[in-house]
């Protein structure tokens, strides 16, 4: 199943492995709150972080199921613990967000799914792929496109006589998946990196997603009864941008003319220009004006005066609609009565009738 996250670019036909990384750091206060919250919920810090990360992915993608990959050491037997070699396996966790779960319910689901997967961690991931037989695509990994790794193994220290060894950080230039979040606990903080595919995401977008995740984490710790899909993602600055900044669309407008006068001006200046398109039909400004004038004269002949209320009941077409023609006749009658419409205008091919009311009559056009 493809996790369809909002990307900055269309996914290329073939997977491109170029990548970059951004640093992740959770404040000591937030880390402490997450630990206390996990203890109250009976989960590990790993499970809580995993739940929050998949919750963000579900919110961003709008999908009720998120499949995420997570690596495990796969050293279940004490005999292989001292052996040198790579025993790491990858687990694919399917997290269910259906039914609008609360934070507590989500943590319970993640805990159950994680424990079930870890009990079967010795099954090679390649074998899982063979059994599932997922649809293959050159554009993305077959089962999951996002990884989450929790590094809780103590780092060894290489001590060689007469030598001082210092680890050097190498720049991240590749990405095996769309995004890979790797975290560990250092001192009193959770830190790590988020590796992302540069073919899909810009650095600014990834940083914004991390900001959403941090907001979601803070909200989660406030209480387990909250619905996951109602947890805030936007900070105050971004929220103000969305609600205020992007809605500041006011423009200087010459309002000495009414809308119909502006339309008539357009008819005079550009009579042959297209004014309306619907499916295969189109009308120029001159044609639309002619139709409007014919309807206007007809309504006046029926006694319509200024300020008269006219109901419109037509199917979606170049005539458009106000009261959709698909509504039951009882609904139309109720609407006409409440609106006190003097006339009801509808297309002549509609042979259905609307009941008469004291303050409404109808005509066919």
C-alpha positions as CSV (number, residue, x, y, z in Angstrom):
1,X,0.0,0.0,0.0
2,X,1.4,3.3,-1.1
3,X,1.6,6.0,1.6
4,X,0.5,9.1,-0.3
5,X,2.1,12.0,1.6
6,X,1.9,15.5,0.3
7,X,5.1,16.0,-1.7
8,X,6.8,19.0,-3.4
9,X,7.2,17.1,-6.6
10,X,5.5,14.3,-8.5
11,X,6.9,10.9,-7.7
12,X,9.3,9.9,-10.5
13,X,8.6,6.8,-12.5
14,X,11.8,5.2,-11.2
15,X,13.0,5.5,-7.6
16,X,15.8,8.0,-7.2
17,X,17.9,7.4,-4.1
18,X,19.3,10.9,-3.6
19,X,18.7,12.1,-0.1
20,X,19.4,14.6,2.6
21,X,18.8,14.8,6.4
22,X,17.7,17.2,9.0
23,X,18.6,17.0,12.7
24,X,15.8,16.2,15.2
25,X,15.9,17.3,18.9
26,X,13.2,17.1,21.5
27,X,13.5,19.4,24.4
28,X,14.4,17.8,27.8
29,X,11.0,18.9,29.2
30,X,9.1,17.3,26.4
31,X,11.2,14.1,26.7
32,X,10.4,13.9,30.4
33,X,6.7,14.4,29.7
34,X,6.8,11.7,27.1
35,X,8.4,9.2,29.5
36,X,5.9,9.9,32.2
37,X,3.0,9.7,29.8
38,X,4.3,6.4,28.4
39,X,4.6,5.0,31.9
40,X,1.0,5.9,32.7
41,X,-0.2,4.3,29.5
42,X,1.9,1.1,30.0
43,X,3.9,1.6,26.9
44,X,7.6,2.1,26.2
45,X,9.0,5.4,24.9
46,X,9.6,3.7,21.6
47,X,5.9,2.8,21.3
48,X,4.8,6.3,22.1
49,X,7.1,7.9,19.6
50,X,6.1,5.3,17.0
51,X,2.4,6.0,17.6
52,X,2.9,9.8,17.3
53,X,5.0,9.4,14.1
54,X,2.4,7.2,12.4
55,X,-0.4,9.5,13.6
56,X,1.3,12.4,11.8
57,X,1.7,10.2,8.6
58,X,-2.0,9.3,8.8
59,X,-3.0,13.0,9.2
60,X,-0.8,14.1,6.3
61,X,-1.9,11.4,4.0
62,X,-5.5,11.2,5.0
63,X,-5.3,7.4,5.1
64,X,-6.8,5.1,7.8
65,X,-4.0,2.6,7.6
66,X,-0.3,3.3,7.7
67,X,2.3,0.6,7.1
68,X,5.7,1.6,8.5
69,X,9.0,-0.2,8.6
70,X,11.1,-0.6,11.8
71,X,14.4,-2.4,12.2
72,X,15.0,-4.9,15.0
73,X,18.3,-6.4,16.3
74,X,17.0,-10.0,15.8
75,X,19.2,-11.4,18.5
76,X,16.5,-13.3,20.4
77,X,18.8,-16.0,21.6
78,X,21.6,-15.4,24.1
79,X,24.0,-17.6,22.2
80,X,24.2,-15.1,19.3
81,X,24.5,-11.9,21.3
82,X,28.3,-12.0,21.5
83,X,28.7,-13.0,17.8
84,X,30.0,-10.5,15.2
85,X,27.8,-10.0,12.2
86,X,24.6,-8.3,11.0
87,X,21.4,-10.0,12.3
88,X,19.2,-7.0,11.8
89,X,15.7,-7.7,10.4
90,X,12.9,-5.3,9.3
91,X,9.4,-5.5,10.6
92,X,6.4,-4.0,8.7
93,X,3.8,-2.7,11.2
94,X,0.3,-1.9,9.9
95,X,-1.3,0.7,12.2
96,X,-5.0,1.1,12.1
97,X,-6.6,4.6,12.5
98,X,-10.1,3.7,11.6
99,X,-12.9,4.7,13.9
100,X,-11.2,8.0,15.0
101,X,-9.3,6.4,17.9
102,X,-8.4,8.4,21.0
103,X,-4.7,8.7,22.0
104,X,-5.1,5.9,24.6
105,X,-6.7,3.6,22.0
106,X,-4.0,4.3,19.4
107,X,-1.3,3.5,22.0
108,X,-3.0,0.2,22.8
109,X,-3.2,-0.7,19.1
110,X,0.4,0.2,18.6
111,X,1.5,-1.8,21.6
112,X,-0.4,-4.9,20.5
113,X,0.8,-4.7,16.9
114,X,4.4,-4.1,18.0
115,X,4.5,-7.0,20.5
116,X,2.9,-9.3,17.9
117,X,5.5,-8.3,15.3
118,X,8.5,-8.7,17.7
119,X,7.3,-12.2,18.6
120,X,7.9,-13.1,14.9
121,X,10.9,-11.0,14.2
122,X,13.0,-14.0,13.2
123,X,11.0,-14.3,10.0
124,X,13.2,-12.7,7.3
125,X,11.6,-9.6,5.7
126,X,12.3,-11.1,2.2
127,X,10.1,-14.0,3.1
128,X,7.3,-11.7,4.2
129,X,7.5,-10.0,0.8
130,X,7.3,-13.3,-1.0
131,X,4.2,-14.3,1.0
132,X,2.4,-11.1,0.6
133,X,3.2,-10.6,-3.1
134,X,2.5,-6.8,-3.1
135,X,2.1,-4.9,-6.4
136,X,5.6,-4.0,-7.6
137,X,6.5,-0.5,-8.8
138,X,9.9,1.0,-9.8
139,X,8.7,4.2,-8.2
140,X,8.7,3.1,-4.5
141,X,9.4,0.3,-2.1
142,X,6.8,-2.4,-2.2
143,X,5.4,-2.7,1.4
144,X,6.3,0.6,3.2
145,X,7.9,3.9,2.2
146,X,8.6,5.3,5.6
147,X,11.0,3.9,8.3
148,X,11.1,4.5,12.1
149,X,14.2,3.4,14.0
150,X,14.8,3.5,17.8
151,X,18.4,3.2,18.7
152,X,18.6,1.9,22.2
153,X,21.7,-0.2,22.0
154,X,24.7,1.2,23.9
155,X,27.4,2.4,21.6
156,X,30.7,0.5,21.9
157,X,34.0,2.3,22.3
158,X,37.0,1.3,20.3
159,X,40.1,1.6,22.4
160,X,43.4,1.0,20.7
161,X,46.7,1.5,22.5
162,X,48.6,4.7,21.3
163,X,45.7,5.8,19.1
164,X,42.9,8.4,19.6
165,X,39.8,7.7,17.5
166,X,37.1,10.2,16.8
167,X,34.0,9.5,14.8
168,X,33.4,11.9,11.9
169,X,29.9,12.5,10.7
170,X,29.5,11.9,7.0
171,X,27.0,14.0,4.9
172,X,23.8,12.2,4.1
173,X,23.4,11.9,0.3
174,X,21.2,8.9,-0.1
175,X,17.7,7.8,1.0
176,X,16.4,4.3,0.7
177,X,12.8,5.4,1.5
178,X,10.6,8.4,1.2
179,X,11.5,9.3,4.9
180,X,13.4,7.5,7.6
181,X,13.2,8.8,11.2
182,X,16.0,7.5,13.5
183,X,15.9,8.5,17.2
184,X,17.9,7.7,20.3
185,X,18.1,9.0,23.8
186,X,21.1,11.1,24.7
187,X,21.2,12.4,28.2
188,X,17.8,13.9,29.0
189,X,16.8,14.4,25.4
190,X,15.5,12.4,22.4
191,X,17.6,13.3,19.4
192,X,18.1,11.9,15.9
193,X,17.9,12.6,12.2
194,X,15.2,12.5,9.6
195,X,16.5,11.3,6.2
196,X,14.3,12.2,3.2
197,X,14.2,11.6,-0.5
198,X,15.1,14.9,-2.3
199,X,13.3,13.7,-5.4
200,X,10.0,14.2,-3.4
201,X,10.6,16.8,-0.6
202,X,12.2,20.1,-0.1
203,X,14.1,20.7,3.1
204,X,11.6,23.4,4.2
205,X,8.7,20.9,3.9
206,X,10.5,18.3,6.0
207,X,11.2,20.8,8.7
208,X,7.6,21.8,8.7
209,X,6.5,18.2,9.1
210,X,8.8,17.9,12.1
211,X,7.2,21.0,13.5
212,X,3.8,19.3,13.1
213,X,5.2,16.2,14.8
214,X,6.5,18.2,17.8
215,X,3.1,19.9,18.2
216,X,1.3,16.6,18.1
217,X,3.7,15.1,20.7
218,X,3.0,18.0,23.1
219,X,-0.7,17.6,22.6
220,X,-0.6,13.9,23.2
221,X,0.8,14.2,26.6
222,X,-2.1,16.4,27.7
223,X,-4.4,13.5,27.9
224,X,-5.2,10.0,26.5
225,X,-8.9,10.7,25.9
226,X,-8.3,13.2,23.0
227,X,-9.2,12.0,19.5
228,X,-6.0,11.6,17.4
229,X,-7.5,13.3,14.4
230,X,-8.3,16.4,16.5
231,X,-4.8,16.9,17.9
232,X,-3.3,20.2,16.7
233,X,-0.5,20.2,14.2
234,X,0.0,23.9,13.6
235,X,2.0,26.3,15.7
236,X,0.7,29.8,16.4
237,X,2.7,31.4,13.6
238,X,1.7,28.8,11.0
239,X,-1.9,28.8,12.2
240,X,-2.0,32.6,11.8
241,X,-0.6,32.3,8.3
242,X,-3.3,29.8,7.3
243,X,-6.2,31.6,8.9
244,X,-5.2,35.2,8.5
245,X,-2.3,35.7,6.1
246,X,-3.6,33.6,3.2
247,X,-7.1,35.0,3.6
248,X,-6.0,38.6,3.4
249,X,-7.3,38.8,-0.2
250,X,-8.9,42.2,-0.1
251,X,-8.2,44.3,-3.2
252,X,-9.1,47.8,-4.3
253,X,-12.4,47.6,-6.2
254,X,-14.3,50.1,-8.2
255,X,-17.7,49.6,-6.6
256,X,-19.5,52.4,-8.2
257,X,-21.2,49.9,-10.5
258,X,-23.4,46.9,-9.6
259,X,-22.5,43.4,-10.7
260,X,-25.0,43.4,-13.6
261,X,-23.6,46.7,-14.9
262,X,-20.1,45.3,-14.8
263,X,-21.4,42.3,-16.8
264,X,-23.0,44.6,-19.4
265,X,-19.8,46.5,-19.7
266,X,-18.0,43.2,-20.4
267,X,-20.6,42.4,-23.0
268,X,-19.9,45.7,-24.8
269,X,-16.1,45.4,-24.6
270,X,-15.7,41.7,-25.4
271,X,-19.0,40.3,-26.8
272,X,-17.2,37.4,-28.6
273,X,-15.2,36.2,-25.6
274,X,-16.1,33.0,-23.8
275,X,-18.1,33.8,-20.7
276,X,-19.3,30.3,-19.6
277,X,-18.1,26.7,-20.2
278,X,-19.9,23.6,-19.1
279,X,-18.8,20.2,-20.4
280,X,-19.1,20.5,-24.2
281,X,-21.2,23.7,-24.1
282,X,-19.9,27.3,-24.1
283,X,-21.5,30.7,-24.4
284,X,-20.0,34.0,-25.3
285,X,-20.8,37.1,-23.4
286,X,-23.2,38.3,-26.1
287,X,-25.0,34.9,-26.1
288,X,-25.2,34.8,-22.4
289,X,-26.5,38.3,-22.3
290,X,-29.2,37.5,-24.9
291,X,-30.4,34.5,-22.9
292,X,-30.5,36.6,-19.7
293,X,-32.5,39.3,-21.4
294,X,-35.0,36.8,-22.8
295,X,-35.6,35.3,-19.3
296,X,-35.8,38.8,-17.8
297,X,-38.5,40.0,-20.3
298,X,-40.5,36.8,-19.7
299,X,-40.4,37.2,-15.9
300,X,-41.5,40.8,-16.2
301,X,-44.4,39.7,-18.4
302,X,-45.5,37.5,-15.6
303,X,-45.7,40.4,-13.1
304,X,-42.2,40.1,-11.5
305,X,-41.1,43.4,-10.0
306,X,-38.0,44.7,-8.3
307,X,-37.4,42.9,-5.0
308,X,-39.5,39.9,-6.0
309,X,-38.2,36.6,-4.9
310,X,-37.6,34.1,-7.6
311,X,-36.7,30.4,-7.0
312,X,-34.5,28.5,-9.5
313,X,-34.7,24.8,-9.9
314,X,-32.5,23.4,-12.8
315,X,-30.1,20.6,-13.1
316,X,-26.4,21.4,-13.4
317,X,-26.0,23.0,-16.9
318,X,-25.2,26.3,-18.5
319,X,-28.4,27.5,-16.7
320,X,-26.8,26.4,-13.4
321,X,-29.0,25.9,-10.4
322,X,-29.9,27.2,-6.9
323,X,-32.4,24.6,-5.9
324,X,-31.1,21.3,-7.4
325,X,-33.5,19.6,-9.6
326,X,-32.8,16.2,-8.0
327,X,-34.5,17.1,-4.7
328,X,-37.8,15.4,-4.0
329,X,-40.9,17.5,-4.8
330,X,-41.8,17.7,-1.1
331,X,-38.4,19.3,-0.4
332,X,-38.9,21.8,-3.2
333,X,-42.3,22.8,-1.9
334,X,-41.0,23.3,1.6
335,X,-38.1,25.5,0.3
336,X,-40.5,27.6,-1.8
337,X,-42.8,28.1,1.1
338,X,-40.0,29.1,3.5
339,X,-38.4,31.5,1.0
340,X,-41.8,33.0,-0.1
341,X,-40.8,32.8,-3.7
342,X,-43.3,34.4,-6.1
343,X,-42.1,32.3,-9.0
344,X,-40.1,29.1,-9.5
345,X,-38.0,29.0,-12.6
346,X,-37.1,25.6,-14.0
347,X,-36.2,23.9,-17.3
348,X,-39.2,23.1,-19.5
349,X,-38.2,19.5,-20.0
350,X,-38.7,18.8,-16.3
351,X,-42.3,17.6,-16.2
352,X,-42.5,17.3,-12.4
353,X,-44.8,19.8,-10.7
354,X,-44.3,21.8,-7.5
355,X,-47.3,22.3,-5.2
356,X,-48.8,25.8,-5.1
357,X,-48.5,27.9,-2.0
358,X,-50.2,31.0,-0.8
359,X,-47.2,33.1,-1.6
360,X,-45.7,31.2,-4.5
361,X,-46.7,30.2,-8.0
362,X,-44.4,28.8,-10.7
363,X,-43.7,29.1,-14.4
364,X,-41.8,27.1,-16.9
365,X,-39.0,28.6,-19.0
